[in-house]
Each structure stands twice: as C-alpha cells, then as structure tokens.
C-alpha cells in the first residue's frame, strides 16, 4: 500500500510516512547485501586459478538460490518462528508470512520486507564457505552443504542471537552479524577445508607451503571494493529503520575497515619486505567483519582500534592456518570471517559500555561450539555419501571442464 492507502486505512500520516521510509531503507539494505554475492564471487575467482572460475561463479550463484528457497521453507521459521525455550522457532514452516500480525507486519515491517532482508543474510553466511573449499570440491557436494547450512546451522544460532533466543535474553550483542553470519560461515569453512584436505601441490613432501597464486588480482580487488561498498547496507541496513545514527554506523564501519587495511599493509611490509596485495585486501575485509557486531555501539576511535587489531590478526591467522595447522584456505575466509568475526564480537564487550566481555565471550563460544559440531556432522555425512572431493585428474585439469563442461576463458590461452 502507498501513503494514501495507509492513511485511508486509519494510520496517522506521520506514522505512515515513517513506515514507508523504513521500508525503503530496509529494502535498500537488502539489495546491497544481495550484491555482496558479486563481491564474494569476484574475490574468490580472483584469488584462485583460472581453470576453476566457472565453478566458483556457479557456487556463489547457487548459494543464493538454495539459501533463498530453503530459508523460505524452513530457515525463517526456525530463526524467527514462535520461540521454544529460547532454542529454536517452531512455527511458520513453508509459509513464513503466516508469522505476520493482523496488519501483515513482522517486527514492525511488512512481512515480505523483513523476510527478504534476513534471506540475503542467510545466503551470505553460506557463501563464505565457498572460498575455503575452492578448487577441489564436488559441485553436488557443495550444493548439499549450502542447503544444509540454510536449514540446520544459520537459522538455529540466528534464533539464539536475533530471534528472541537465549543469547539475546542474556544481553549478547551482535548488531549485524560478526558472529551470526561471519563467524558461523568461517567455522563451517574451517571444518569443510580440514575434512576436504589441501589442494594438490599446496605442500611439498616435507610439509612446506607452496604458494598457489590467484589468476587475477584485478578481479579480486574489484570484489573487495564491491564488498566494502555493500557493507554499508549490511551494517547500516541492520537498523531496519531510517534512524539518526545511520551516519555513526557508517563511520565506525568505514574507519574500522580503513584501519585494518593500513595495519595489514604495514605488517606484511615489515614481515615480507614488501606490502602484500592480497593480504592487504583481506585486511579490509577483516576490519569490516570485526566491526559488524558493535558498529552501532562503539565510538569512532574504538572502531579504529578494533579494525587495527583485526588487520594485524588476519595476517598471523592466515599464516597459522597455512603453515602450522596445514589447512588450505585459498582465500583466507577462515581467518577473515571466523577469527576476526569472533574477535570483533568479543571486543564489543570491551569497548562498548553497554555490553559485557563475559556475555560476549559466552555467546561466541556457544555459537562456535554448536556450529563446529553440526558442520562436522554435515560434512562427514556428505563425504560418506556424495563424496566431498573430486578426483586427482579432475582437480589437475580444472573443475570448469569436468564439473561444467566449459571454460570461463574459452578464447584465451592462460597459465594454469
């Protein structure tokens, strides 16, 4: 309904205007979060080899497709349905609009607006895993995982945090999803990459790391720029209302990202002798992930500190998983999303006077434990049934040819 219809239906003109503005703002946020899929696709494609580009694009597309369908059928009800003991929602399956009140509203917004906003967040959590499992995962197995996270993982912890569950009752604060979206995706990425094993040629016989450079830093950089741009929708849009603190949220988001980028650049310059391009761009994402939990609750200077910590942490975390844990993560998603998501959420309890360190730590630990266990179960079942990994021949030739019968660069000669 438009403004005239709302007023004719008995709504005060000021309230009707405010509602429509909130609808437009929330929809803009949802659109920007949807476009993050393009950013993730470009990042992953650029940081990996050309022979797998088509497969990567398909995975990122299907993350959103499957997330949209299964979150509509099952996920939204589990996340925002009638609460059962603070653990899970139990009403609204197959038709989440049935959860709307007599005016067709959910949480103060028209049902469709609220549902689509949370749908795009669900798809973001699923797509984080794609990069860590890139270049060696069966396409069918990945589709099974993508559906599973949209049903069994993201909605459950999302209910605890955002759906009126036990963590929200304790005062746990994760404004836009450092834990609910990013850490959840990062832990799934960790489990998936560990079970899957490293790419062929990643480690020599002595276990030393061999770099496998991505094929297109320009595409990867474009992905980071898209993600930084869309993150304003991710964080500011999470108000789901046109409020006066939108500028404050945008400032903390931007300052944290800038500080993290600078610190990642400095750390790699000192450690490697030259500023590392891919690590610096991952530093940008690390800062964005870390500030997402407390972007509405910390000061500008606190945001800079949180971002700086994330920018340093992501470098050492990537090195740890690469060299010590021997977990092959082609794009650094475990460190960017998992480690920095958890860290940023905990630091919200340090830098915000409104939230406590203990509650934030408890929320992160409980969420991490649930996701870790469920991810092990899901990936193990997939591995024992469909099989997670492609054959050696398929991996060497490239997934584009064997999984999709095509090449993303059919008319070009390139080094694979």
Number of C-alpha atoms within 10 A of each C-alpha: 8 10 17 12 11 17 16 11 10 9 14 12 14 10 13 18 17 15 19 19 14 21 20 16 21 25 20 17 25 27 18 21 28 22 19 27 25 19 25 25 24 26 29 29 28 24 25 23 21 23 25 26 26 21 26 25 19 14 22 26 17 19 27 24 14 21 28 22 15 20 29 23 18 22 33 33 29 29 30 28 22 17 20 13 10 17 20 24 25 15 20 22 19 16 13 23 20 17 19 17 13 8 10 14 17 20 11 16 20 18 19 15 19 20 20 20 22 23 24 24 24 29 30 24 27 30 24 31 31 29 26 29 29 28 28 24 25 23 19 15 18 25 14 16 24 26 23 21 29 29 23 17 26 27 27 28 28 29 27 27 28 23 25 22 23 20 25 18 12 14 15 26 26 27 22 25 27 31 36 31 26 31 33 32 30 31 27 32 29 25 25 26 26 18 17 22 17 21 21 13 12 17 17 10 7 6 11 13 16 12 11 14 13 20 19 17 19 13 19 26 20 17 24 22 17 20 26 21 17 23 25 22 25 28 27 29 27 22 20 23 20 18 11 8 12 17 13 17 25 18 19 28 30 25 23 33 29 21 25 34 26 19 24 33 25 19 21 19 14 11 11 10 10 12 16 17 14 20 22 24 24 29 31 30 29 36 39 38 33 39 39 31 29 31 30 26 23 24 17 18 13 22 32 23 20 31 36 25 23 35 36 23 24 30 24 15 18 25 15 14 17 22 16 12 11 18 24 25 26 27 27 27 30 32 29 31 31 28 25 34 32 30 25 31 31 30 25 31 23 18 20 17 11 12 19 18 18 13 17 26 19 15 28 24 15 14 25 22 13 14 25 19 14 18 25 17 13 19 24 17 14 17 16 9 10 13 17 26 20 20 12 12 10 17 21 16 13 23 28 22 17 18 17 13 9 15 19 15 12 8 7 8 7 11 8 12
